[in-house]
Amino acid sequence: MQNPSEIVSSVRESVTSAVESAAAEATTVSTAVSSQVGDFIRTQRNAAQVSLRELARTAGVSNPYLSQVERGLRKPSAEILAQIARGLKISAETLYEQAGILDRRSGTPDTVTAIRSDPALSERHKAVLLDLYESLAVSPATPTTEEPR
């Protein structure tokens, strides 16, 4: 039979190992999300043909900070994401989804991306189209047996 100090030591080692493993996994997930949102911001910035310096100025963040966000070194807050979205002229919801703050909308990702990236649509029109598309994608219209008149 083990004495109490050996049991405590064994439990301490197990807990320490579990905590270290969980911390490493959390860091990996956080880095992946930061990198994903950073890549998305860079892609949107390049598509809009806006320089890093210009976006930083319009978003009200420093140039080095924005660069770190794009490279996945910093995880921006929801407020900073909203400022960046305003600078990119895209919806904050889009960046929140990329950052994992909001759940993604249902539907085909290509369709959702096409609606969001259409420069001819205002943000309000995009939101309305996405809401309509989501309602139809989630619950498709049931076919009617009635003949059209």
N, C-alpha and C positions, 0 to 999 in steps of 0.2 A: 504494500500500500504506500502511495506517495504521501509525503508530508505536505502540509498546507502551503509552505513557501514554494515547493516545486509546482504545485497546482497553479498557484497565482502566477508564477513565472511562465508556465506553459500557456495560460490563458492570455497573459500580457503579450507574448510573442504572436499568438494567433490574431489578437485584435490589432496589433501594430501592423502585421502583414496585410490584413483585410483593409485597414484604413489607407495604407500606402497604395494598394492596388486600386481602390476606389478613387483616390485622388488622381492617380495617373490616368485612369479611364475618363474622369471628368475633364481633365486638362486636354486630352485628345479630342473629346467631343466638342469642347469649347473652341479649340483651335480650328477644327474642321468647319464649324459654323461661321467663325470669324473669317476664315479664308473664303468660304462660299459667298458671304455677303460682300466681302472686299472685291472678289472677282466680278461679281454682278455689278457693283458700283463702277468699277473700271470699265467694264463692257458698255454700260449705259453712257458713261462719260465720253468714251471714244465714239460711240454711235452718234452722240449729240455734237461731236467735234468741239468739245470744251476742254480746255487745258486744266491740269490739276490745280494750278494756281488760281484760275478763274473760278472753278467750282468751289475751292476753299473760301474764296472771297465772298461769293454769293451765298454760300451755306453758313458763313459766319464761324468757320473753324480755321485752325491754323493749317498752313500748307504741310508741315511735317506730320501733324496728326492725321490729316486725310490720307497722306501717303502710307502711314502705318496701318490705317484701316484697310486700304486697298490691298496691302500685302499680308493682311491677316494677323498683324502683330497687336492690334488693339481691337477690342470689342466695343463698338459704340452703343451708347444708351438709346432708348427709344426717341428721346428728344433730339439727339444728334442725327439719328436716322431721318427724322422728320425734316430737319434743316437741310440735310443732303438731298432728300427727295424734292424739296422745294427748289433747290439749286439745279437739279436735273430735270425739273418740270415733269416729275412722275408722281404717282400717288405714294404716300407714306406707307400705305398698306402693302404695297409691292415690296418695299424694303423690309417691313416687319415680317412678311412671310419668308423672305430670304434669310433673315436673321433667326427665324424660328420663334419669333414672338407671337405670331398669329398662325393658325392652321391654314394650310393652302386650300384654295377653293377647289371644289370638285369640278370635274370636266377634263377634257383633253388638254394637257399642258400646252400643246402647240396652238390651240385655239385661244386659250387664255393669254398666251404670250403675244399672239398676233393682235388681239384687241388692245392689250396694254402698250404695244409698241407702235400702234398706228398714229402717225403724227397729225392726221387729219381730224382726229377725235379729241374733244376737250376731256379733261379729267372727269367732269360730270357725266359726259356721254359714255366714257369707258366704264365708269361705275355702274351706270344703268344697264349697259350691255352685259357686263359681267354678272350682275344680279339676275337678269333675264336668262342668260345662258345657264347659270348655275341652277336656276329653278327648273329649266327644261331638261338639263342633264341629270338632275337628281330624280325627278319624277316626270318621265316623258309623257306626252299627251296620250291619252288612251284613245285608240281608234273608235270612231263612232260607226254604228251600223246604218245611220240615217244617210240617205242620198242627198247630195247638195241640190238646192232648189234653183 
